[in-house]
Amino acid sequence: MNAFLYVNYPSWIKPEIFPGVPLLGLIRWYGLMYIFAFGAAFLVLKRLLKEGAFDGPGCTGIEENRTTEDDVVSFISMGIVFLLIGARVFSTLIYDTSGLYWKKPWLIFWPFDLETKRFTGLAGMSYHGGFIGGLIGMIVWCRIHKKPLWRWIDAMCIAIPLGYTFGRLGNFLNGELYGRITTVPWGVVFPRAERFSSSLPWVKEFAAGIGMSLDGQRLANLPRHPSQLYESFFEGIFLFAVLWNLRRVKKFDGFIGGSYTIGYGIVRFVIEYFREPDADIGYRIARDSGAALYTNTSLLNISTGQILCFLMIVGGIGILMGTRMWQRRLSNDSV
């Protein structure tokens, strides 16, 4: 076997940081990554505060009315609360197909397994739900504190991608949200991925192509795209770098917010072709109704995430056009 044709997921990585240890075993990588994510976002916002991004370029307002670090903490805290609520509600009501949460909505935030009573935390979060929830939280906070909405949203949108990097790393450490099967040399064999019968001709051919031995295996676990790492880099580090530089050429409030919405939508839409859709949902739009989910057979097979990303792109364009028109109107009124 040629070890360079695929990578085995490290056996020592478990969803729990301290597996088998009482109480400490409840601490999971994904939850820890949320802490890192919010910490990274706060550090970016703190840097933007020093640059005067919240008060606008050249703001010389009364000192006690200028933005403080406490304002930033309050702003991001409300955004986080609404983000978590939105992410959980969207995940349970949109992505869960059992109908359980529509019948028993109080279970949306119930952190225990109904049968075993075991603590599971709030397993299942939706990015798009978090996006909507976080947006609502920022709107509410700016309304309460009488702050310029789009200027503050612009600042937050610069900070979000860097935090998002850690969220997808958490998914990788949990061994979840993996991609479709692949022959690329960095493909990863995830322990909980769907297995295929070793007797199938296409499975034998696939395994032979990557040097994987199927001797004695009734079911084959084939390597997958590490789509969590793709997202961590492109939706996180790459998008952050783009927006961080765009802040220098920002012409009007709302420019960064619109650019982030479009940028994330485009990048995520493309990566969805490498990520396997949820088995219970499948494709929302499919060229072939029987198309397999574990491999990409057509660019016309569209997932739920891609539909939501398309709406983000359209919404981002609307934000840019709307905020630009509003800025021009204000400029004309001031003349």
Secondary structure, 3 states (H helix, E strand, C coil): CCHHHCEECCCCCCCECCCCCCCHHHCEHHHHHHHHHHHHHHHHHHHHHHHCCCCCCCCCCCHHHCCCHHHHHHHHHHHHHHHHHHHHHHHHHHHCCCCHHHHCHHHHHCCECCCCCCECCCCCCCHHHHHHHHHHHHHHHHHHHCCCHHHHHHHHHHHHHHHHHHHHHHHHHHCCCCECECCCCCCEECCCCCCEECCCHHHHHHHHHCCCCCCCCCEECCCECCHHHHHHHHHHHHHHHHHHHHHHHCCCCCHHHHHHHHHHHHHHHHHCCCECCCCCCCEEECCCCCCCCCCCCCCCCEEHHHHHHHHHHHHHHHHHHHHHHHHHHHHHHHC
